[in-house]
């Protein structure tokens, strides 16, 4: 089971890096920076998810797969929230020409 969870974690990291590279190539810093913020938030949330959401008795009571899915869900949710907040700030302050990229009219 450890092999499968490590493989899925590595695939998740590869997807983040691939999406980030594709966004940097296709849109420049507009979406590339958003994906970069999300990736950093994912790594931070993954690192603290062991102490933040896992109780010590979960290691004995729950299967390893359930603990892994809880950690990956928590880290991905945190990264999506950070990406949403960053997009909102970029639109509000017109950073990286986000309004023009999203085809929003400036008032």
C-alpha positions as protocol buffer text, in pm:
chain_id: "A"
residue {
  index: 1
  type: UNK
  ca { x: 0 y: 0 z: 0 }
}
residue {
  index: 2
  type: UNK
  ca { x: 289 y: 237 z: 70 }
}
residue {
  index: 3
  type: UNK
  ca { x: 406 y: 192 z: -288 }
}
residue {
  index: 4
  type: UNK
  ca { x: 65 y: 288 z: -428 }
}
residue {
  index: 5
  type: UNK
  ca { x: 28 y: 593 z: -204 }
}
residue {
  index: 6
  type: UNK
  ca { x: 380 y: 714 z: -285 }
}
residue {
  index: 7
  type: UNK
  ca { x: 318 y: 659 z: -655 }
}
residue {
  index: 8
  type: UNK
  ca { x: -8 y: 856 z: -640 }
}
residue {
  index: 9
  type: UNK
  ca { x: 163 y: 1135 z: -447 }
}
residue {
  index: 10
  type: UNK
  ca { x: 439 y: 1154 z: -708 }
}
residue {
  index: 11
  type: UNK
  ca { x: 178 y: 1156 z: -986 }
}
residue {
  index: 12
  type: UNK
  ca { x: -4 y: 1438 z: -808 }
}
residue {
  index: 13
  type: UNK
  ca { x: 318 y: 1639 z: -787 }
}
residue {
  index: 14
  type: UNK
  ca { x: 387 y: 1566 z: -1156 }
}
residue {
  index: 15
  type: UNK
  ca { x: 40 y: 1693 z: -1249 }
}
residue {
  index: 16
  type: UNK
  ca { x: 97 y: 2014 z: -1051 }
}
residue {
  index: 17
  type: UNK
  ca { x: 434 y: 2069 z: -1221 }
}
residue {
  index: 18
  type: UNK
  ca { x: 296 y: 1984 z: -1566 }
}
residue {
  index: 19
  type: UNK
  ca { x: -2 y: 2216 z: -1522 }
}
residue {
  index: 20
  type: UNK
  ca { x: 225 y: 2492 z: -1397 }
}
residue {
  index: 21
  type: UNK
  ca { x: 463 y: 2453 z: -1690 }
}
residue {
  index: 22
  type: UNK
  ca { x: 175 y: 2448 z: -1939 }
}
residue {
  index: 23
  type: UNK
  ca { x: 23 y: 2761 z: -1786 }
}
residue {
  index: 24
  type: UNK
  ca { x: 357 y: 2944 z: -1790 }
}
residue {
  index: 25
  type: UNK
  ca { x: 407 y: 2854 z: -2158 }
}
residue {
  index: 26
  type: UNK
  ca { x: 52 y: 2927 z: -2274 }
}
residue {
  index: 27
  type: UNK
  ca { x: -43 y: 3232 z: -2066 }
}
residue {
  index: 28
  type: UNK
  ca { x: 282 y: 3361 z: -1925 }
}
residue {
  index: 29
  type: UNK
  ca { x: 274 y: 3485 z: -1571 }
}
residue {
  index: 30
  type: UNK
  ca { x: -104 y: 3526 z: -1564 }
}
residue {
  index: 31
  type: UNK
  ca { x: -205 y: 3170 z: -1480 }
}
residue {
  index: 32
  type: UNK
  ca { x: 146 y: 3044 z: -1417 }
}
residue {
  index: 33
  type: UNK
  ca { x: 172 y: 3245 z: -1098 }
}
residue {
  index: 34
  type: UNK
  ca { x: -168 y: 3120 z: -983 }
}
residue {
  index: 35
  type: UNK
  ca { x: -60 y: 2757 z: -1030 }
}
residue {
  index: 36
  type: UNK
  ca { x: 271 y: 2831 z: -856 }
}
residue {
  index: 37
  type: UNK
  ca { x: 88 y: 2974 z: -553 }
}
residue {
  index: 38
  type: UNK
  ca { x: -140 y: 2669 z: -550 }
}
residue {
  index: 39
  type: UNK
  ca { x: 154 y: 2429 z: -572 }
}
residue {
  index: 40
  type: UNK
  ca { x: 336 y: 2596 z: -282 }
}
residue {
  index: 41
  type: UNK
  ca { x: 15 y: 2593 z: -77 }
}
residue {
  index: 42
  type: UNK
  ca { x: -30 y: 2223 z: -160 }
}
residue {
  index: 43
  type: UNK
  ca { x: 320 y: 2138 z: -39 }
}
residue {
  index: 44
  type: UNK
  ca { x: 276 y: 2337 z: 282 }
}
residue {
  index: 45
  type: UNK
  ca { x: -65 y: 2184 z: 350 }
}
residue {
  index: 46
  type: UNK
  ca { x: 70 y: 1835 z: 282 }
}
residue {
  index: 47
  type: UNK
  ca { x: 357 y: 1892 z: 524 }
}
residue {
  index: 48
  type: UNK
  ca { x: 135 y: 2007 z: 809 }
}
residue {
  index: 49
  type: UNK
  ca { x: -154 y: 1772 z: 738 }
}
residue {
  index: 50
  type: UNK
  ca { x: 4 y: 1495 z: 942 }
}
residue {
  index: 51
  type: UNK
  ca { x: -24 y: 1694 z: 1264 }
}
residue {
  index: 52
  type: UNK
  ca { x: -326 y: 1904 z: 1171 }
}
residue {
  index: 53
  type: UNK
  ca { x: -586 y: 1649 z: 1063 }
}
residue {
  index: 54
  type: UNK
  ca { x: -455 y: 1309 z: 1169 }
}
residue {
  index: 55
  type: UNK
  ca { x: -508 y: 1196 z: 1526 }
}
residue {
  index: 56
  type: UNK
  ca { x: -242 y: 963 z: 1660 }
}
residue {
  index: 57
  type: UNK
  ca { x: -493 y: 680 z: 1704 }
}
residue {
  index: 58
  type: UNK
  ca { x: -585 y: 706 z: 1333 }
}
residue {
  index: 59
  type: UNK
  ca { x: -264 y: 523 z: 1251 }
}
residue {
  index: 60
  type: UNK
  ca { x: -396 y: 220 z: 1438 }
}
residue {
  index: 61
  type: UNK
  ca { x: -771 y: 244 z: 1370 }
}
residue {
  index: 62
  type: UNK
  ca { x: -789 y: 352 z: 1005 }
}
residue {
  index: 63
  type: UNK
  ca { x: -632 y: 193 z: 700 }
}
residue {
  index: 64
  type: UNK
  ca { x: -341 y: 369 z: 536 }
}
residue {
  index: 65
  type: UNK
  ca { x: -548 y: 441 z: 224 }
}
residue {
  index: 66
  type: UNK
  ca { x: -806 y: 641 z: 420 }
}
residue {
  index: 67
  type: UNK
  ca { x: -537 y: 847 z: 590 }
}
residue {
  index: 68
  type: UNK
  ca { x: -373 y: 914 z: 253 }
}
residue {
  index: 69
  type: UNK
  ca { x: -699 y: 1023 z: 89 }
}
residue {
  index: 70
  type: UNK
  ca { x: -777 y: 1251 z: 382 }
}
residue {
  index: 71
  type: UNK
  ca { x: -433 y: 1414 z: 357 }
}
residue {
  index: 72
  type: UNK
  ca { x: -448 y: 1455 z: -22 }
}
residue {
  index: 73
  type: UNK
  ca { x: -802 y: 1597 z: -5 }
}
residue {
  index: 74
  type: UNK
  ca { x: -702 y: 1844 z: 268 }
}
residue {
  index: 75
  type: UNK
  ca { x: -389 y: 1959 z: 83 }
}
residue {
  index: 76
  type: UNK
  ca { x: -570 y: 1997 z: -249 }
}
residue {
  index: 77
  type: UNK
  ca { x: -856 y: 2187 z: -88 }
}
residue {
  index: 78
  type: UNK
  ca { x: -614 y: 2426 z: 81 }
}
residue {
  index: 79
  type: UNK
  ca { x: -432 y: 2487 z: -246 }
}
residue {
  index: 80
  type: UNK
  ca { x: -755 y: 2555 z: -436 }
}
residue {
  index: 81
  type: UNK
  ca { x: -866 y: 2801 z: -168 }
}
residue {
  index: 82
  type: UNK
  ca { x: -529 y: 2982 z: -187 }
}
residue {
  index: 83
  type: UNK
  ca { x: -554 y: 2993 z: -566 }
}
residue {
  index: 84
  type: UNK
  ca { x: -904 y: 3140 z: -545 }
}
residue {
  index: 85
  type: UNK
  ca { x: -795 y: 3405 z: -297 }
}
residue {
  index: 86
  type: UNK
  ca { x: -494 y: 3491 z: -515 }
}
residue {
  index: 87
  type: UNK
  ca { x: -714 y: 3524 z: -826 }
}
residue {
  index: 88
  type: UNK
  ca { x: -954 y: 3749 z: -634 }
}
residue {
  index: 89
  type: UNK
  ca { x: -668 y: 3971 z: -517 }
}
residue {
  index: 90
  type: UNK
  ca { x: -522 y: 3983 z: -869 }
}
residue {
  index: 91
  type: UNK
  ca { x: -859 y: 4085 z: -1016 }
}
residue {
  index: 92
  type: UNK
  ca { x: -926 y: 4341 z: -743 }
}
residue {
  index: 93
  type: UNK
  ca { x: -583 y: 4504 z: -775 }
}
residue {
  index: 94
  type: UNK
  ca { x: -537 y: 4429 z: -1149 }
}
residue {
  index: 95
  type: UNK
  ca { x: -214 y: 4237 z: -1095 }
}
residue {
  index: 96
  type: UNK
  ca { x: -74 y: 4038 z: -1392 }
}
residue {
  index: 97
  type: UNK
  ca { x: -346 y: 4194 z: -1614 }
}
residue {
  index: 98
  type: UNK
  ca { x: -589 y: 3941 z: -1472 }
}
residue {
  index: 99
  type: UNK
  ca { x: -894 y: 4152 z: -1564 }
}
residue {
  index: 100
  type: UNK
  ca { x: -791 y: 4161 z: -1927 }
}
residue {
  index: 101
  type: UNK
  ca { x: -711 y: 3789 z: -1923 }
}
residue {
  index: 102
  type: UNK
  ca { x: -1053 y: 3704 z: -1777 }
}
residue {
  index: 103
  type: UNK
  ca { x: -1216 y: 3950 z: -2023 }
}
residue {
  index: 104
  type: UNK
  ca { x: -1364 y: 4162 z: -1745 }
}
residue {
  index: 105
  type: UNK
  ca { x: -1455 y: 4524 z: -1804 }
}
residue {
  index: 106
  type: UNK
  ca { x: -1277 y: 4770 z: -1576 }
}
residue {
  index: 107
  type: UNK
  ca { x: -1500 y: 5022 z: -1412 }
}
